[in-house]
Amino acid sequence: MSEWQILPQPNPEKVAAVMRNFSVEKLTAQLLVQREITDIAGFLQPNLAALHDPFLLHDMDKAVERIQEAAFGGEQILIYGDYDLDGVSATAVLFETLQMLGADVDVYLPDRFADGYGPNLAAYQRFIDAGVSLFITVDNGISGANVIEQVQAQGVDVIVTDHHALPEILPQAAAVVHPRHPEGEYPFAELSGVGVAFKVAQALLMEDADDDLPVELLDLVALGEIADMVPLRDENRILVHAGLKQLNAAPRPGLQALLKNAGHAAQEAITAETVSFKIAPRLNAVGRVADAKTALDLLIAQLPEEATALGKEVEGFNTQRQEIVANITRDAQAQAAEKTADPLLLLTGADWHEGVLGIVASKIVETTGKPVILLTPSDDDATILKGSGRSVGDLDLFALLQPLRELFVSFGGHAGAVGLSLAEADLASFNTKIQNVMRTVTIHNEPLPIALTLPADGINESTLAALAPLQPFGAGNEQPIFAFQNAPLAGGTAMGSDKQHLKFTVANAQMSVEALGFNRPEWTPFLAEKQLTMAATLSESFFRGRRSLSLMLRDIQVPTVQPKAQTTPLQQEFKVLYKFIASHPHVNFQVQLQQIAVHLKMSAQALKIMLQVFLELNFVTIENGFVRVNVQQTTRPLTESPTYRRYIEHRG
């Protein structure tokens, strides 16, 4: 269970003023005031007219002049993209823009493993030899000064469009378009790669300030911006809001095929959550296990037949990615269970797929609450281990590893995620050093931010409707988490192959709603509760064409129960525990001991003693915290256990 933090409550007078001035519901006004939205009119009605002048971006005039010269002069232009959805959508935006200009344009999406991230000289050289005279990078390039210098030295121009962190040495390119360039004047620094690409498209296609925007590209912009988790405020909110409108009004054939394969109902709205949980994982999966060009081809496909075929191909890659992740996760979790004393989990696998290690690391962080680094031998050199790390709480993993970088062949990242490689011969030394460093570190987990506390009857259609003006939700404008007090339950069940997902049915005075907790097996003991206080988000869901409200659980709280009175018959207590163990083989007692004790209405100490008795009698096996009934053991009296005899003597 997480610590809950009730956010500062909005001033009632300000709430009343917002309700009056903007004709919104009370809940909407409360959230606007709580989030300190100053331009409420602009927030509630994002307007494309409020987009910033693209020529305020550094070198935009140079970029436009050089691209137009190449397009109208028949030069060969190559767009050098990236393999994630931000890079793929940025590539699609510029490709379609240059096609509108009649340019001779082609694209290249680097291979995650063969080319790495950013400009690769060997790849550039192949295209130079084939006649390319202008490269345009999208979602990369700002850290490629060395490669770009060698390309420019051959008389071939490179235009960099990027949004990533600025290195100390910037590339000396024909133009560098970046919203945070130190010599630029752009008023908004948080564009994603596709956001920057769209600004280039805007500048290329406008002849004067009154020209219409290339709105037909905004659906691509929404995909990349949401997938890259840039803050959805200012210009990003405008772009994503408009892009989602276009996605719903006229989705591209490829996206229609993808969503159909994802089980998205025809009448179901395409929201930021749809992009985050259905579209982005599938398109990102392509670049993780195959050539990202397939994802690009799906986005720009025009013919329904082609889109259908590509949609099936993408779905196949996503299934492959899921299977790979599941297999590696099982291996990594088994290793993690053997390293419970390590404050940082350094896990290795001989044949793990490098492209999914970041995903798996995040899963291990969720289940262990510890920072994780996963490593596997490089495809190019088996003596080099490559992988990803993920942090937890307020731990700056990048800063933590920085003093050890002399051990690394390569290293990069930020506070929450890193990528690194090191010689296998240095693994033991690295592990010793990082564990010693970690033992000096205190990690503080961020509390769960609760926007408002509502009664159980607040789970209704009116509450959901009041959230609509605040959408799209995402980074910088998160979906609000509410605490619903004492919600009455009408049953619950475990789902999934490992019973790791839980569903509670909340039945308040107005309606019955499903509350879902994904990958939360530790809540299994509470399925039989009659009442819970829940931290959850509220949304609509579709199943087999039927729409309903649903709660996505972030945490739960149950009433504190005093240990059972000592007069309770001992035999009955053991029967209750044995029955619970038999019906809950996927519950980790090591992690959830306190919750189980509360559920069974006994003290944690009594629960530990009773488990010891079962072990002595060979009634159960315990492995990595999971307790399972030993079906081979015959019945034996409890009094054969030494611990049981001491226990009843102690209890009098």
VEXMI-158180 format. One record per residue (C-alpha): residue in three letters; x, y, z. Coordinates in steps of 0.05 Angstrom, whole numbers, padded with zeros to 5 digits, always signed. Layout:
N
AlaXYZ...
END
This chain:
652
Met+00000+00000+00000Ser+00024+00070-00017Glu+00025+00132+00025Trp-00031+00178+00003Gln-00022+00253-00003Ile-00086+00294-00005Leu-00068+00353-00050Pro-00082+00424-00026Gln-00156+00435-00032Pro-00181+00490-00078Asn-00206+00556-00050Pro-00283+00554-00050Glu-00288+00627-00072Lys-00242+00616-00131Val-00281+00553-00149Ala-00346+00592-00149Ala-00316+00646-00193Val-00292+00595-00244Met-00360+00561-00245Arg-00394+00628-00256Asn-00345+00656-00308Phe-00335+00593-00349Ser-00401+00556-00339Val-00369+00491-00316Glu-00389+00440-00263Lys-00363+00446-00192Leu-00316+00387-00199Thr-00287+00416-00263Ala-00276+00482-00229Gln-00244+00450-00168Leu-00193+00414-00210Leu-00178+00476-00252Val-00165+00517-00189Gln-00126+00461-00156Arg-00081+00455-00217Glu-00070+00530-00218Ile-00091+00537-00290Thr-00084+00611-00305Asp-00108+00615-00378Ile-00173+00577-00365Ala-00206+00599-00430Gly-00146+00575-00470Phe-00143+00510-00431Leu-00216+00493-00440Gln-00217+00511-00514Pro-00148+00498-00544Asn-00142+00539-00608Leu-00095+00526-00666Ala-00090+00601-00676Ala-00051+00605-00611Leu+00006+00563-00638His+00074+00598-00637Asp+00108+00625-00699Pro+00153+00569-00725Phe+00205+00619-00748Leu+00220+00635-00676Leu+00256+00568-00673His+00331+00572-00681Asp+00355+00565-00754Met+00284+00554-00780Asp+00295+00604-00836Lys+00359+00568-00857Ala+00325+00500-00854Val+00266+00523-00897Glu+00311+00556-00949Arg+00356+00495-00955Ile+00298+00445-00958Gln+00261+00485-01010Glu+00324+00491-01051Ala+00334+00416-01050Ala+00260+00400-01062Phe+00253+00447-01121Gly+00322+00431-01149Gly+00310+00356-01153Glu+00363+00337-01101Gln+00359+00271-01065Ile+00335+00283-00994Leu+00337+00232-00938Ile+00299+00237-00873Tyr+00339+00202-00818Gly+00289+00183-00764Asp+00286+00141-00701Tyr+00254+00074-00683Asp+00205+00095-00628Leu+00136+00124-00642Asp+00158+00196-00633Gly+00212+00186-00685Val+00169+00145-00732Ser+00112+00196-00730Ala+00161+00253-00739Thr+00189+00217-00800Ala+00119+00209-00828Val+00104+00283-00818Leu+00164+00307-00856Phe+00158+00253-00909Glu+00087+00272-00926Thr+00105+00346-00924Leu+00162+00338-00973Gln+00118+00296-01018Met+00069+00355-01020Leu+00128+00397-01045Gly+00143+00347-01099Ala+00211+00330-01069Asp+00254+00269-01085Val+00252+00243-01014Asp+00265+00177-00980Val+00268+00156-00906Tyr+00314+00114-00862Leu+00296+00088-00794Pro+00359+00061-00760Asp+00363-00009-00731Arg+00363-00006-00655Phe+00420-00056-00651Ala+00460-00048-00715Asp+00459+00028-00719Gly+00444+00050-00648Tyr+00411+00115-00630Gly+00426+00178-00670Pro+00470+00191-00731Asn+00510+00130-00753Leu+00567+00147-00800Ala+00565+00081-00837Ala+00491+00090-00852Tyr+00501+00162-00874Gln+00559+00142-00919Arg+00516+00090-00955Phe+00466+00143-00974Ile+00519+00194-00993Asp+00549+00142-01041Ala+00479+00132-01069Gly+00472+00207-01085Val+00437+00238-01025Ser+00457+00311-01018Leu+00412+00332-00959Phe+00398+00296-00894Ile+00343+00318-00846Thr+00344+00286-00777Val+00281+00280-00737Asp+00278+00264-00663Asn+00354+00256-00662Gly+00418+00289-00685Ile+00432+00340-00631Ser+00485+00293-00600Gly+00515+00274-00667Ala+00567+00330-00675Asn+00623+00283-00695Val+00585+00245-00748Ile+00552+00308-00776Glu+00619+00343-00781Gln+00646+00286-00824Val+00584+00287-00868Gln+00586+00363-00878Ala+00660+00358-00895Gln+00640+00318-00957Gly+00597+00375-00982Val+00533+00342-00960Asp+00486+00383-00917Val+00452+00360-00853Ile+00392+00394-00821Val+00381+00374-00749Thr+00311+00375-00719Asp+00310+00349-00648His+00284+00361-00578His+00331+00320-00534Ala+00378+00347-00481Leu+00431+00394-00508Pro+00502+00368-00504Glu+00562+00412-00491Ile+00583+00409-00564Leu+00527+00424-00614Pro+00532+00399-00686Gln+00557+00447-00739Ala+00501+00431-00787Ala+00469+00470-00843Ala+00414+00484-00793Val+00398+00463-00722Val+00324+00469-00704His+00314+00457-00630Pro+00264+00490-00582Arg+00317+00497-00528His+00375+00521-00571Pro+00414+00572-00530Glu+00412+00622-00587Gly+00338+00612-00602Glu+00277+00652-00581Tyr+00224+00599-00580Pro+00174+00610-00523Phe+00159+00537-00510Ala+00214+00487-00496Glu+00175+00422-00487Leu+00159+00400-00558Ser+00172+00327-00575Gly+00209+00304-00637Val+00145+00302-00678Gly+00126+00370-00650Val+00190+00400-00678Ala+00180+00364-00744Phe+00110+00393-00749Lys+00137+00463-00738Val+00184+00451-00796Ala+00125+00427-00838Gln+00085+00488-00817Ala+00142+00535-00837Leu+00152+00499-00904Leu+00079+00501-00924Met+00061+00572-00903Glu+00074+00629-00951Asp+00046+00682-00905Ala+00019+00687-00834Asp-00053+00675-00857Asp-00041+00608-00891Asp-00077+00548-00863Leu-00039+00498-00821Pro-00024+00428-00848Val-00079+00401-00803Glu-00079+00334-00840Leu-00014+00319-00803Leu-00039+00333-00733Asp-00061+00261-00721Leu+00011+00239-00728Val+00033+00295-00681Ala-00016+00272-00628Leu+00011+00200-00631Gly+00084+00220-00622Glu+00072+00273-00569Ile+00030+00227-00526Ala+00078+00168-00535Asp+00138+00210-00516Met+00102+00235-00453Val+00118+00309-00463Pro+00079+00357-00417Leu+00010+00368-00446Arg+00008+00442-00435Asp+00017+00505-00477Glu+00029+00486-00550Asn+00030+00411-00537Arg-00041+00413-00509Ile-00065+00450-00571Leu-00031+00401-00618Val-00054+00338-00582His-00125+00364-00573Ala-00131+00379-00648Gly-00096+00314-00666Leu-00144+00272-00625Lys-00203+00307-00658Gln-00175+00287-00726Leu-00161+00216-00704Asn-00234+00208-00684Ala-00262+00243-00745Ala-00221+00208-00798Pro-00171+00157-00773Arg-00118+00134-00823Pro-00130+00065-00854Gly-00070+00036-00818Leu-00094+00061-00750Gln-00163+00034-00764Ala-00133-00034-00777Leu-00088-00030-00715Leu-00146-00010-00669Lys-00190-00065-00696Asn-00136-00116-00679Ala-00130-00085-00610Gly-00204-00097-00597His-00222-00023-00599Ala-00297-00016-00608Ala-00321+00023-00670Gln-00362+00071-00627Glu-00307+00079-00575Ala-00272+00147-00574Ile-00198+00150-00589Thr-00168+00185-00528Ala-00098+00198-00502Glu-00106+00134-00462Thr-00122+00097-00527Val-00056+00121-00556Ser-00018+00105-00492Phe-00045+00034-00482Lys-00066+00009-00550Ile-00031+00046-00606Ala+00038+00065-00578Pro+00056-00003-00549Arg+00041-00037-00615Leu+00079+00012-00659Asn+00137+00015-00610Ala+00139-00061-00610Val+00159-00061-00684Gly+00224-00025-00672Arg+00239-00068-00611Val+00237-00135-00648Ala+00241-00118-00722Asp+00249-00062-00773Ala+00212+00001-00751Lys+00198+00016-00824Thr+00136-00029-00818Ala+00107+00019-00767Leu+00120+00078-00813Asp+00089+00041-00872Leu+00026+00029-00831Leu+00020+00103-00812Ile+00026+00128-00884Ala-00013+00071-00917Gln-00069+00096-00962Leu-00102+00032-00988Pro-00146-00008-00940Glu-00117-00074-00965Glu-00046-00052-00951Ala-00067-00024-00883Thr-00101-00089-00864Ala-00039-00130-00882Leu+00007-00083-00844Gly-00040-00082-00785Lys-00035-00158-00779Glu+00040-00154-00785Val+00045-00102-00730Glu-00001-00144-00685Gly+00044-00203-00696Phe+00105-00163-00675Asn+00067-00140-00614Thr+00049-00211-00595Gln+00122-00231-00604Arg+00144-00173-00560Gln+00094-00193-00506Glu+00119-00265-00506Ile+00191-00243-00502Val+00176-00195-00445Ala+00138-00250-00407Asn+00195-00300-00414Ile+00249-00251-00393Thr+00206-00225-00336Arg+00199-00295-00308Asp+00274-00305-00311Ala+00288-00237-00280Gln+00238-00246-00224Ala+00269-00313-00206Gln+00337-00280-00201Ala+00309-00222-00161Ala+00279-00272-00111Glu+00350-00298-00097Lys+00378-00228-00086Thr+00330-00201-00033Ala+00389-00172+00007Asp+00413-00130-00051Pro+00389-00057-00049Leu+00396-00053-00125Leu+00378-00113-00169Leu+00432-00126-00221Leu+00404-00182-00264Thr+00434-00216-00325Gly+00410-00265-00378Ala+00450-00300-00432Asp+00397-00296-00486Trp+00352-00238-00466His+00327-00193-00522Glu+00360-00126-00514Gly+00302-00088-00544Val+00254-00102-00487Leu+00300-00097-00426Gly+00273-00029-00407Ile+00202-00055-00406Val+00222-00115-00363Ala+00263-00071-00316Ser+00202-00029-00303Lys+00161-00091-00287Ile+00213-00116-00237Val+00214-00047-00204Glu+00139-00051-00195Thr+00141-00119-00162Thr+00203-00108-00118Gly+00203-00034-00103Lys+00278-00033-00118Pro+00320-00001-00173Val+00337-00051-00228Ile+00390-00060-00281Leu+00383-00115-00333Leu+00442-00136-00376Thr+00452-00186-00433Pro+00510-00202-00480Ser+00515-00156-00540Asp+00498-00186-00608Asp+00562-00155-00636Asp+00609-00177-00580Ala+00589-00228-00528Thr+00643-00203-00480Ile+00604-00138-00474Leu+00540-00135-00433Lys+00487-00084-00455Gly+00423-00065-00421Ser+00377-00017-00386Gly+00363+00007-00316Arg+00302+00037-00283Ser+00298+00076-00219Val+00249+00080-00162Gly+00223+00137-00119Asp+00268+00198-00117Leu+00332+00160-00133Asp+00371+00193-00190Leu+00399+00130-00223Phe+00439+00169-00274Ala+00474+00210-00220Leu+00485+00147-00178Leu+00521+00112-00235Gln+00559+00172-00260Pro+00620+00163-00213Leu+00627+00091-00239Arg+00626+00108-00312Glu+00699+00089-00321Leu+00673+00017-00318Phe+00625+00028-00376Val+00636+00021-00450Ser+00576+00066-00461Phe+00529+00102-00414Gly+00471+00151-00419Gly+00402+00167-00394His+00368+00209-00341Ala+00345+00205-00269Gly+00293+00151-00280Ala+00323+00109-00335Val+00393+00092-00361Gly+00424+00052-00417Leu+00494+00024-00408Ser+00544-00028-00430Leu+00606-00057-00396Ala+00655-00114-00404Glu+00630-00179-00375Ala+00697-00183-00338Asp+00678-00120-00300Leu+00609-00144-00279Ala+00629-00170-00210Ser+00668-00107-00194Phe+00610-00064-00216Asn+00561-00103-00174Thr+00603-00097-00112Lys+00613-00022-00121Ile+00541-00006-00137Gln+00514-00047-00079Asn+00561-00011-00031Val+00539+00056-00058Met+00466+00037-00053Arg+00473+00019+00020Thr+00490+00092+00034Val+00428+00117-00002Thr+00359+00131+00026Ile+00302+00127-00025His+00238+00165-00014Asn+00178+00140-00053Glu+00131+00192-00080Pro+00064+00191-00045Leu+00002+00178-00085Pro-00029+00246-00102Ile-00103+00248-00085Ala-00139+00306-00119Leu-00204+00301-00080Thr-00239+00255-00032Leu-00309+00236-00055Pro-00364+00192-00026Ala-00378+00125-00058Asp-00439+00156-00092Gly-00390+00201-00130Ile-00376+00142-00176Asn-00426+00162-00229Glu-00436+00191-00299Ser-00438+00263-00274Thr-00368+00257-00245Leu-00342+00228-00310Ala-00375+00283-00351Ala-00343+00336-00307Leu-00274+00309-00326Ala-00285+00316-00401Pro-00265+00390-00406Leu-00198+00374-00375Gln-00178+00323-00428Pro-00132+00303-00460Phe-00097+00275-00399Gly-00024+00258-00398Ala+00043+00282-00372Gly+00035+00351-00341Asn-00041+00343-00340Glu-00049+00276-00306Gln-00116+00241-00299Pro-00140+00260-00229Ile-00138+00207-00175Phe-00197+00208-00128Ala-00205+00174-00060Phe-00274+00142-00057Gln-00292+00131+00016Asn-00322+00067+00042Ala-00344+00040-00025Pro-00392-00018-00016Leu-00370-00082-00052Ala-00414-00134-00084Gly-00360-00186-00097Gly-00292-00193-00128Thr-00250-00241-00169Ala-00179-00254-00192Met-00165-00256-00267Gly-00107-00272-00313Ser-00065-00335-00324Asp-00030-00324-00257Lys-00090-00291-00223Gln-00049-00228-00220His-00106-00181-00240Leu-00164-00166-00194Lys-00235-00141-00205Phe-00279-00113-00151Thr-00353-00096-00162Val-00373-00030-00130Ala-00448-00024-00120Asn-00467+00045-00095Ala-00535+00076-00091Gln-00534+00096-00164Met-00500+00041-00204Ser-00455-00019-00205Val-00384-00006-00230Glu-00323-00051-00240Ala-00259-00031-00205Leu-00197-00061-00237Gly-00128-00071-00206Phe-00077-00096-00257Asn-00016-00135-00233Arg-00036-00128-00160Pro-00038-00199-00133Glu-00022-00172-00064Trp-00093-00147-00060Thr-00122-00218-00066Pro-00136-00223+00009Phe-00185-00166+00003Leu-00230-00196-00050Ala-00279-00218+00003Glu-00284-00150+00037Lys-00351-00117+00040Gln-00324-00046+00039Leu-00261-00011+00015Thr-00234+00060+00009Met-00204+00065-00061Ala-00154+00111-00095Ala-00174+00107-00168Thr-00185+00143-00234Leu-00253+00142-00267Ser-00263+00129-00341Glu-00308+00095-00391Ser-00293+00027-00420Phe-00321-00017-00475Phe-00329-00092-00475Arg-00361-00130-00531Gly-00391-00065-00556Arg-00422-00045-00490Arg-00401+00019-00456Ser-00394+00024-00380Leu-00360+00065-00326Ser-00298+00034-00294Leu-00249+00050-00239Met-00175+00039-00249Leu-00149+00024-00179Arg-00084+00057-00156Asp-00088+00035-00084Ile-00138+00010-00032Gln-00148+00017+00043Val-00186-00029+00089Pro-00211-00018+00160Thr-00161-00037+00214Val-00183-00101+00247Gln-00161-00122+00316Pro-00129-00191+00323Lys-00178-00246+00338Ala-00194-00258+00411Gln-00151-00310+00445Thr-00212-00351+00461Thr-00220-00371+00388Pro-00210-00446+00381Leu-00139-00460+00355Gln-00160-00516+00308Gln-00208-00469+00272Glu-00154-00417+00261Phe-00108-00468+00228Lys-00165-00492+00184Val-00179-00421+00160Leu-00106-00409+00143Tyr-00099-00476+00107Lys-00161-00462+00065Phe-00134-00393+00048Ile-00067-00422+00026Ala-00100-00474-00017Ser-00143-00422-00054His-00088-00368-00061Pro-00026-00401-00089His-00004-00336-00124Val-00003-00293-00062Asn+00066-00274-00037Phe+00065-00281+00039Gln+00133-00249+00046Val+00108-00185+00013Gln+00036-00185+00038Leu+00040-00215+00107Gln+00007-00156+00142Gln-00050-00152+00092Ile-00063-00226+00098Ala-00064-00222+00173Val-00115-00165+00170His-00158-00205+00122Leu-00156-00268+00166Lys-00169-00226+00228Met-00107-00249+00265Ser-00040-00218+00285Ala+00019-00221+00238Gln+00059-00257+00293Ala+00007-00311+00299Leu+00006-00320+00224Lys+00082-00330+00223Ile+00078-00383+00278Met+00022-00420+00242Leu+00062-00422+00177Gln+00121-00451+00216Val+00076-00505+00243Phe+00052-00523+00173Leu+00124-00526+00150Glu+00145-00573+00207Leu+00088-00619+00190Asn+00105-00616+00115Phe+00034-00590+00101Val+00061-00534+00057Thr+00122-00512+00017Ile+00149-00441+00018Glu+00191-00415-00040Asn+00208-00341-00050Gly+00150-00321-00006Phe+00098-00363-00042Val+00063-00415+00003Arg+00032-00475-00030Val-00004-00536-00003Asn+00035-00602-00005Val-00018-00648-00033Gln+00026-00710-00022Gln+00027-00702+00054Thr-00023-00743+00094Thr-00061-00716+00154Arg-00020-00709+00218Pro-00041-00681+00286Leu-00018-00610+00300Thr+00013-00633+00365Glu+00069-00667+00327Ser+00097-00598+00313Pro+00145-00572+00367Thr+00126-00501+00349Tyr+00052-00517+00358Arg+00064-00546+00427Arg+00102-00483+00448Tyr+00048-00440+00417Ile-00010-00469+00457Glu+00031-00467+00521His+00045-00393+00508Arg-00029-00379+00495Gly-00048-00413+00559
END
